[in-house]
Amino acid sequence: MKNIKSIDPINLETKKLHKILLSSIAPRPIAFASTIDSNGNVNLSPFSYFNVFSSNPPILIFSPSRRVRDNTTKHTLENAMETKEVVINVVNFPIVEQMSKSSVEYEKGVNEFIETGLTQVKSLLVKPPRVLESPISFECKVQDIISLGESGGAGQLIIAKVVQIHIDKKFIDNKGDIDSEKLDLVARMGGDWYTRTTKESMFKIPKP
Ligand SMILES: Cc1cc2nc3c(=O)[nH]c(=O)nc-3n(C[C@H](O)[C@H](O)[C@H](O)COP(=O)(O)O)c2cc1C
């Protein structure tokens, strides 16, 4: 018999529950989200409550939560509500340190491109810039924002429709597909853990 610990989440403080969820639902891809406020101030922050949920239409969803500490909201959420646009850049190993630095809780109006030394490139169809150093960037229009609660820790789903894609040609193989071996994407796990998709950590399963 396995020795199982069973938990009713109602009886757990949010911090502990958060830890269990983040260590269990892993690895999670990272949305490196660029937004602007209504005065044009640029923001860049990472979010691992993130994935693709539809191909037609192409929809990406990520979730800046209300802070557990003081129930305040994140600048990215405020900007997405104000200006309804976001660029989601993917994160690979060469930019992981800058991505981490950008997660510092800077004052409103601070541009994390400048803090991290990453390069802003003008987008084609939306106002927030994309990250030059990211292998792939998705320009998106915010289609909807769904609040999952009003308390600290409550996710706020930003549903983003992709309107333009930029792929660094270095990561396109001779068949015209994205080369997963070259990308070296990183993902978030529990605590301070990350994982890296190197050739050694990847394997294939042919379709049965
Ligand atoms: C890899 C990584 C993933 C993160 N994922 C999330 C997330 O999914 N949701 C969230 O609310 N905060 C997440 N954070 C924390 C935010 O990035 C952090 O609170 C940031 O300061 C928010 O910036 P903003 O207020 O400028 O939007 C993550 C941090 C890191 C380093």
The ligand as an SDF file (V2000), in Angstrom:
LIG
                    3D

 31 33  0  0  0  0  0  0  0  0999 V2000
    9.3480   32.3190  -13.7790 C   0  0  0  0  0  0  0  0  0  0  0  0
    8.3300   33.1570  -13.0790 C   0  0  0  0  0  0  0  0  0  0  0  0
    6.9900   32.8850  -13.2440 C   0  0  0  0  0  0  0  0  0  0  0  0
    6.0120   33.6790  -12.6190 C   0  0  0  0  0  0  0  0  0  0  0  0
    4.7010   33.3840  -12.8180 N   0  0  0  0  0  0  0  0  0  0  0  0
    3.7480   34.1550  -12.2600 C   0  0  0  0  0  0  0  0  0  0  0  0
    2.3700   33.8860  -12.5110 C   0  0  0  0  0  0  0  0  0  0  0  0
    2.0080   32.9730  -13.2630 O   0  0  0  0  0  0  0  0  0  0  0  0
    1.4590   34.6920  -11.9200 N   0  0  0  0  0  0  0  0  0  0  0  0
    1.8160   35.7280  -11.1170 C   0  0  0  0  0  0  0  0  0  0  0  0
    0.9480   36.4420  -10.6260 O   0  0  0  0  0  0  0  0  0  0  0  0
    3.1140   36.0130  -10.8830 N   0  0  0  0  0  0  0  0  0  0  0  0
    4.0820   35.2630  -11.4390 C   0  0  0  0  0  0  0  0  0  0  0  0
    5.3990   35.5560  -11.2210 N   0  0  0  0  0  0  0  0  0  0  0  0
    5.7500   36.7470  -10.4270 C   0  0  0  0  0  0  0  0  0  0  0  0
    5.6570   38.0220  -11.2740 C   0  0  0  0  0  0  0  0  0  0  0  0
    6.5330   37.9470  -12.3950 O   0  0  0  0  0  0  0  0  0  0  0  0
    6.0380   39.2390  -10.4140 C   0  0  0  0  0  0  0  0  0  0  0  0
    5.0510   39.4110   -9.4170 O   0  0  0  0  0  0  0  0  0  0  0  0
    6.2080   40.5210  -11.2090 C   0  0  0  0  0  0  0  0  0  0  0  0
    6.8000   41.5070  -10.3860 O   0  0  0  0  0  0  0  0  0  0  0  0
    4.9020   41.0890  -11.7310 C   0  0  0  0  0  0  0  0  0  0  0  0
    5.2160   42.2780  -12.4020 O   0  0  0  0  0  0  0  0  0  0  0  0
    4.1920   43.4260  -12.7570 P   0  0  0  0  0  0  0  0  0  0  0  0
    3.5570   43.9270  -11.4670 O   0  0  0  0  0  0  0  0  0  0  0  0
    5.0770   44.4430  -13.4000 O   0  0  0  0  0  0  0  0  0  0  0  0
    3.1740   42.8480  -13.7040 O   0  0  0  0  0  0  0  0  0  0  0  0
    6.4010   34.7720  -11.7940 C   0  0  0  0  0  0  0  0  0  0  0  0
    7.7700   35.0270  -11.6070 C   0  0  0  0  0  0  0  0  0  0  0  0
    8.7290   34.2340  -12.2310 C   0  0  0  0  0  0  0  0  0  0  0  0
   10.1960   34.5160  -12.0280 C   0  0  0  0  0  0  0  0  0  0  0  0
  1  2  1  0
  2  3  1  0
  2 30  2  0
  3  4  2  0
  4  5  1  0
  4 28  1  0
  5  6  2  0
  6  7  1  0
  6 13  1  0
  7  8  2  0
  7  9  1  0
  9 10  1  0
 10 11  2  0
 10 12  1  0
 12 13  2  0
 13 14  1  0
 14 15  1  0
 14 28  1  0
 15 16  1  0
 16 17  1  0
 16 18  1  0
 18 19  1  0
 18 20  1  0
 20 21  1  0
 20 22  1  0
 22 23  1  0
 23 24  1  0
 24 25  2  0
 24 26  1  0
 24 27  1  0
 28 29  2  0
 29 30  1  0
 30 31  1  0
M  END
$$$$
